Amino acid sequence: MNSWLDEALSITIMSTANYGDIIEVTAPADFHVHLRDGELSRLVTPHVYKGGFYLAYVMPNLVPPITTTEMAIEYKKRLKDYSGSSKVEFLMTLYLSDALHPNDVKNWKAAGIVGVKSYPRGVTTNSDEGIESYDKYDELFKAMEVHGIVLNLHGEIPSDHSKNICVLNAEERFLPVLANLANKYPKLRIVLEHATTAAAINAVKACGDNVACTITAHHLSLTVDDWAGQSFHFCKPVAKFPDDRRALQEAIKSGNKKFFLGSDSAPHPSLSKSTATATSGCAAGVYTSPILLPLVAHLLDSFGAIDRLADFTSNFGRRFYQIPADSDAPKVFVEKVQGVSVQAKYSSEGKTVVPFWANRQIEWQIVNIKE
């Protein structure tokens, strides 16, 4: 059989589950999600629960970004109001910037702030206030080590054509920075977010136990061919090559505890996703929240890793973040079915978002929740 045909038939060949099989996941946790603000946030925040999740690790890149304890507390209050379920836990992050002070770190956990997110300047949505060097944050990172605050890294460097750097190799060029931070701050827990390359997987494996890595659902599905010309598949970091996608899949299939789900679900109004002009591109982001647990089950099943569903979507991430599920935590049950169509769009108050795989079939669905 030709290699391209092997790839095309992988879902049929690799699946290990049968129709009617049911899998239980305790308190699914999404360790990287964008919930926006205002009317868009009111629309998308309930989709965390709709997608089967009880923990949302919330990104801070609003306009303006979340840079103070007070801003994080107020944002969390809004999210809880919008959530639609009192059972969903929101963990807050701050945007790495000069506004963060080492003396404040000791107060963050009590305020529900668990991590600090680093955005290199200009590499993704609302990153204009991002950083250019980590050197000046030495005292901050040392305080984060002491108080157990996690450093979350958007692992790319800005494009620089004079150095042959672009979106296809920006992640790989960032990896020496990851290794340096991991060695310099051995007690600082660091997460390389939304890995897209085999090089990133290997770099995380080479680091100590203080380094982990999130993998998105959409990067388990997409390659460069899927977003070239298809704006609803365009995100940052971009999906890479088939070998890179395979490395992400194998990392999950191996059961390595360093790798767990961070959806990077990133909603944008449908017009900003579908529209580009001669002077500006479409918005970067793939929206997976409302279908997340069934989608991840479908994808893991497609490459023979459905037995890793609970570890990937709950156990491993909770272990790294030291947030175990309670003994009476909710349990979500997903079942393999003949196919469920993904809703074409979600609309409210004049805002419309289009989910990943709109109008396509997913072969898993949530069939029961025990709260």
C-alpha positions as CSV (number, residue, x, y, z in Angstrom):
1,M,0.0,0.0,0.0
2,N,1.3,3.5,-0.8
3,S,2.4,5.6,2.1
4,W,-0.1,8.4,1.3
5,L,-2.9,5.9,1.3
6,D,-1.8,4.5,4.6
7,E,-2.1,8.0,6.0
8,A,-5.5,8.6,4.5
9,L,-6.8,5.3,5.9
10,S,-5.2,5.7,9.4
11,I,-8.5,6.2,11.2
12,T,-9.9,2.9,9.9
13,I,-6.7,1.0,10.4
14,M,-5.6,2.3,13.8
15,S,-8.9,2.5,15.7
16,T,-9.1,0.1,18.7
17,A,-12.5,1.0,20.0
18,N,-15.9,-0.6,19.0
19,Y,-19.2,1.2,18.5
20,G,-20.9,1.2,21.9
21,D,-17.7,1.4,23.9
22,I,-17.9,3.8,26.8
23,I,-15.0,5.5,28.5
24,E,-15.0,7.4,31.8
25,V,-13.0,10.6,32.5
26,T,-12.8,12.2,35.9
27,A,-13.1,16.0,35.9
28,P,-11.6,16.7,32.4
29,A,-9.2,19.6,32.5
30,D,-8.2,21.9,29.7
31,F,-4.9,23.5,30.6
32,H,-4.9,26.2,27.9
33,V,-8.0,28.0,26.7
34,H,-9.0,31.5,25.5
35,L,-12.3,32.8,26.7
36,R,-12.0,36.4,25.5
37,D,-14.1,39.2,27.0
38,G,-17.4,41.1,26.6
39,E,-20.1,39.6,24.4
40,L,-17.8,37.1,22.8
41,S,-16.9,35.7,26.2
42,R,-20.5,35.5,27.2
43,L,-21.1,33.3,24.1
44,V,-18.1,31.0,24.4
45,T,-17.5,30.5,28.1
46,P,-20.4,28.1,28.6
47,H,-18.8,25.9,25.9
48,V,-16.2,24.8,28.3
49,Y,-18.9,22.8,30.2
50,K,-20.7,21.9,26.9
51,G,-17.4,20.3,25.7
52,G,-17.2,18.1,28.8
53,F,-14.7,20.1,30.9
54,Y,-14.6,21.1,34.5
55,L,-11.3,23.0,34.6
56,A,-10.3,25.8,32.4
57,Y,-6.7,27.3,32.5
58,V,-7.4,30.7,31.2
59,M,-5.1,32.7,29.0
60,P,-4.5,36.4,29.8
61,N,-4.1,38.0,26.3
62,L,-7.1,40.3,26.4
63,V,-7.0,44.0,25.4
64,P,-5.6,45.3,27.7
65,P,-3.8,42.1,28.9
66,I,-4.4,40.7,32.4
67,T,-1.3,42.0,34.3
68,T,-2.5,42.5,37.9
69,T,-4.1,40.5,40.6
70,E,-7.2,42.7,40.6
71,M,-7.7,42.3,36.9
72,A,-7.5,38.5,37.2
73,I,-10.0,38.5,40.0
74,E,-12.5,40.6,38.1
75,Y,-12.0,38.5,35.0
76,K,-12.6,35.3,36.9
77,K,-15.8,36.8,38.3
78,R,-17.1,37.5,34.8
79,L,-16.2,34.0,33.6
80,K,-18.1,32.4,36.5
81,D,-21.1,34.5,35.8
82,Y,-21.0,33.5,32.1
83,S,-20.2,29.8,32.7
84,G,-23.6,28.2,33.0
85,S,-22.2,25.7,35.6
86,S,-21.0,26.3,39.1
87,K,-18.9,23.1,38.8
88,V,-16.4,24.6,36.3
89,E,-13.2,25.8,37.9
90,F,-11.3,28.7,36.3
91,L,-7.6,28.9,36.9
92,M,-6.1,32.3,36.1
93,T,-2.9,33.5,34.5
94,L,-1.1,36.8,34.2
95,Y,0.6,38.2,31.1
96,L,4.4,38.3,31.5
97,S,5.4,42.0,31.4
98,D,7.2,44.7,33.4
99,A,3.9,45.2,35.4
100,L,4.6,42.0,37.3
101,H,6.7,42.4,40.5
102,P,8.5,39.7,42.5
103,N,7.1,40.9,45.8
104,D,3.5,40.3,44.6
105,V,4.1,36.6,43.7
106,K,3.4,35.3,47.2
107,N,-0.2,36.6,47.0
108,W,-1.1,35.1,43.6
109,K,-2.2,31.6,44.6
110,A,-4.7,32.9,47.2
111,A,-6.2,35.0,44.4
112,G,-6.6,32.0,42.1
113,I,-3.6,32.8,39.9
114,V,-1.7,29.7,39.0
115,G,0.6,30.7,36.2
116,V,2.3,33.5,34.1
117,K,2.0,33.3,30.3
118,S,4.9,34.5,28.1
119,Y,4.2,35.8,24.7
120,P,7.1,36.8,22.4
121,R,6.2,40.1,20.9
122,G,4.0,40.0,17.9
123,V,3.8,36.2,17.3
124,T,0.1,35.7,18.0
125,T,-3.2,37.2,18.9
126,N,-2.9,40.3,21.2
127,S,0.8,39.8,21.7
128,D,1.9,43.3,20.9
129,E,2.8,43.8,24.6
130,G,4.9,40.6,24.6
131,I,8.5,40.2,25.7
132,E,11.8,40.4,23.8
133,S,14.1,39.0,26.5
134,Y,13.8,36.9,29.6
135,D,16.9,38.2,31.3
136,K,15.1,41.0,33.2
137,Y,12.7,38.6,34.8
138,D,15.3,36.7,36.8
139,E,14.0,37.9,40.2
140,L,10.4,37.2,39.2
141,F,11.2,33.7,38.1
142,K,13.0,33.0,41.3
143,A,10.0,34.1,43.3
144,M,7.8,31.9,41.1
145,E,10.0,29.0,42.0
146,V,9.5,29.6,45.7
147,H,5.8,30.0,45.5
148,G,4.9,27.3,43.0
149,I,3.7,29.5,40.1
150,V,4.0,28.0,36.7
151,L,5.6,29.6,33.7
152,N,3.7,29.0,30.5
153,L,5.6,29.6,27.3
154,H,4.3,30.4,23.8
155,G,7.3,28.7,22.2
156,E,8.1,30.7,19.1
157,I,10.4,33.6,18.3
158,P,9.3,36.4,15.9
159,S,9.8,36.0,12.2
160,D,13.0,37.5,10.9
161,H,13.6,36.9,7.3
162,S,17.2,38.1,7.5
163,K,17.9,35.1,9.7
164,N,15.6,32.7,7.7
165,I,13.0,32.5,10.5
166,C,9.3,32.2,9.7
167,V,6.2,30.5,11.0
168,L,7.4,27.1,9.9
169,N,10.6,27.1,12.0
170,A,9.8,29.7,14.7
171,E,9.0,27.0,17.3
172,E,12.2,25.0,16.6
173,R,14.3,28.1,16.9
174,F,12.8,28.8,20.3
175,L,13.7,25.5,21.8
176,P,17.2,26.5,23.0
177,V,15.5,29.2,25.1
178,L,13.3,26.5,26.7
179,A,16.4,24.4,27.6
180,N,18.2,27.4,29.0
181,L,15.2,28.4,31.2
182,A,14.7,24.8,32.4
183,N,18.4,24.6,33.4
184,K,18.6,28.0,35.0
185,Y,15.5,27.6,37.1
186,P,15.3,23.9,38.0
187,K,12.5,24.3,40.5
188,L,10.4,26.4,38.2
189,R,7.6,24.4,36.6
190,I,7.5,25.3,32.9
191,V,5.0,24.3,30.3
192,L,5.8,24.6,26.6
193,E,2.4,25.4,25.2
194,H,0.8,23.9,22.1
195,A,3.8,22.0,20.6
196,T,3.6,21.4,16.9
197,T,6.9,19.8,16.0
198,A,8.8,16.6,16.6
199,A,11.7,18.8,17.7
200,A,9.6,20.3,20.4
201,I,8.5,16.9,21.7
202,N,12.2,15.7,21.8
203,A,13.2,19.0,23.6
204,V,10.6,18.5,26.3
205,K,11.6,14.9,26.8
206,A,15.3,16.0,27.2
207,C,14.4,18.5,30.0
208,G,14.0,17.6,33.6
209,D,10.7,16.8,35.4
210,N,10.1,20.6,35.9
211,V,9.1,20.8,32.2
212,A,5.9,19.6,30.6
213,C,4.1,20.3,27.3
214,T,0.5,20.8,26.1
215,I,-0.8,19.5,22.9
216,T,-4.0,20.7,21.2
217,A,-6.7,18.7,19.6
218,H,-6.4,20.4,16.2
219,H,-2.7,19.9,15.9
220,L,-3.4,16.1,16.2
221,S,-5.5,16.5,13.0
222,L,-4.0,19.3,10.9
223,T,-0.8,19.7,8.7
224,V,0.3,22.6,6.7
225,D,-1.8,21.5,3.8
226,D,-5.0,22.0,5.9
227,W,-4.4,25.6,6.7
228,A,-2.8,26.8,3.5
229,G,-5.9,28.4,1.9
230,Q,-8.3,27.4,4.7
231,S,-8.6,30.3,7.2
232,F,-10.7,28.4,9.8
233,H,-7.7,26.0,10.2
234,F,-5.2,28.9,10.6
235,C,-3.7,29.3,14.0
236,K,-0.5,30.2,15.8
237,P,1.7,28.2,16.0
238,V,0.7,26.8,12.6
239,A,0.4,23.1,12.0
240,K,3.5,21.7,10.5
241,F,4.4,18.5,8.6
242,P,2.9,15.0,8.7
243,D,6.0,13.7,10.6
244,D,5.5,16.4,13.2
245,R,1.8,15.5,13.6
246,R,2.9,11.9,14.0
247,A,5.3,12.8,16.7
248,L,2.6,14.5,18.7
249,Q,0.4,11.5,18.4
250,E,3.2,9.1,19.5
251,A,3.9,11.3,22.5
252,I,0.3,10.8,23.7
253,K,0.3,7.1,22.7
254,S,3.4,6.5,24.7
255,G,1.8,7.5,28.0
256,N,4.6,10.0,28.8
257,K,3.3,12.1,31.7
258,K,4.9,15.2,30.4
259,F,2.3,15.6,27.7
260,F,-1.3,16.6,28.3
261,L,-4.2,18.5,26.8
262,G,-4.2,22.3,26.4
263,S,-6.8,23.0,23.7
264,D,-5.6,26.5,22.8
265,S,-9.3,26.9,21.8
266,A,-9.3,30.4,20.4
267,P,-12.6,31.8,19.2
268,H,-12.9,34.7,16.8
269,P,-16.0,36.3,15.2
270,S,-16.6,34.3,12.0
271,L,-16.1,37.4,9.8
272,S,-12.6,38.0,11.2
273,K,-11.7,34.3,10.5
274,S,-13.1,34.3,7.0
275,T,-11.9,37.6,5.8
276,A,-8.4,38.8,4.7
277,T,-7.5,42.0,2.8
278,A,-4.5,43.1,0.9
279,T,-3.1,44.7,4.0
280,S,-4.2,42.4,6.9
281,G,-4.6,38.6,7.3
282,C,-7.4,36.6,8.9
283,A,-7.5,36.0,12.6
284,A,-5.3,33.2,14.0
285,G,-7.1,30.6,16.1
286,V,-9.1,27.3,16.0
287,Y,-12.2,27.0,18.1
288,T,-12.7,23.5,19.7
289,S,-14.3,24.1,23.1
290,P,-17.9,23.1,22.4
291,I,-16.8,19.7,21.0
292,L,-13.6,19.2,22.9
293,L,-13.9,15.9,24.8
294,P,-15.6,14.0,22.0
295,L,-13.2,15.5,19.4
296,V,-10.1,14.4,21.5
297,A,-11.7,10.9,21.9
298,H,-12.2,10.7,18.1
299,L,-8.7,11.7,17.4
300,L,-7.0,9.5,19.9
301,D,-9.1,6.6,18.7
302,S,-8.0,7.3,15.2
303,F,-4.3,6.6,16.0
304,G,-4.8,3.8,18.5
305,A,-4.5,5.8,21.7
306,I,-8.1,5.9,23.1
307,D,-6.9,4.1,26.2
308,R,-4.9,7.3,27.0
309,L,-8.0,9.6,27.0
310,A,-8.3,10.0,30.8
311,D,-4.6,10.5,31.2
312,F,-4.3,13.1,28.4
313,T,-7.5,15.1,29.2
314,S,-7.2,15.0,33.0
315,N,-4.8,12.9,35.0
316,F,-1.4,14.0,33.6
317,G,-2.2,17.7,33.6
318,R,-3.6,17.7,37.0
319,R,-0.5,15.8,38.2
320,F,1.9,18.4,36.8
321,Y,-0.1,21.4,38.1
322,Q,-0.6,19.6,41.5
323,I,-4.4,20.0,41.3
324,P,-5.8,16.5,41.9
325,A,-9.5,15.8,41.3
326,D,-11.5,15.4,44.5
327,S,-12.9,12.0,45.4
328,D,-16.4,13.2,44.5
329,A,-15.3,15.0,41.3
330,P,-17.6,14.8,38.3
331,K,-17.2,11.9,35.9
332,V,-17.9,12.3,32.2
333,F,-18.7,9.3,30.0
334,V,-18.1,9.3,26.2
335,E,-19.4,6.6,23.9
336,K,-18.3,5.6,20.4
337,V,-21.2,6.1,18.0
338,Q,-21.9,5.9,14.3
339,G,-21.4,9.7,13.9
340,V,-22.6,13.0,15.3
341,S,-22.6,16.1,13.1
342,V,-20.7,19.1,14.5
343,Q,-22.9,22.2,14.8
344,A,-22.2,24.7,12.0
345,K,-22.0,27.8,14.2
346,Y,-22.9,29.3,17.5
347,S,-24.4,32.8,17.7
348,S,-25.5,35.2,20.4
349,E,-25.9,39.0,20.8
350,G,-24.6,39.6,17.3
351,K,-21.6,37.4,17.7
352,T,-21.0,34.2,15.7
353,V,-18.2,31.7,16.0
354,V,-17.6,28.6,13.8
355,P,-16.2,25.5,15.6
356,F,-13.5,23.2,14.3
357,W,-14.8,20.5,12.0
358,A,-18.1,22.4,11.5
359,N,-20.7,20.1,9.7
360,R,-18.3,17.1,9.9
361,Q,-18.9,13.8,11.8
362,I,-17.4,12.9,15.1
363,E,-17.6,9.3,16.2
364,W,-17.7,10.0,19.9
365,Q,-20.2,11.8,22.1
366,I,-20.9,12.6,25.7
367,V,-23.6,10.3,26.9
368,N,-23.6,10.8,30.7
369,I,-22.3,13.0,33.4
370,K,-22.2,12.1,37.1
371,E,-21.8,15.3,39.2
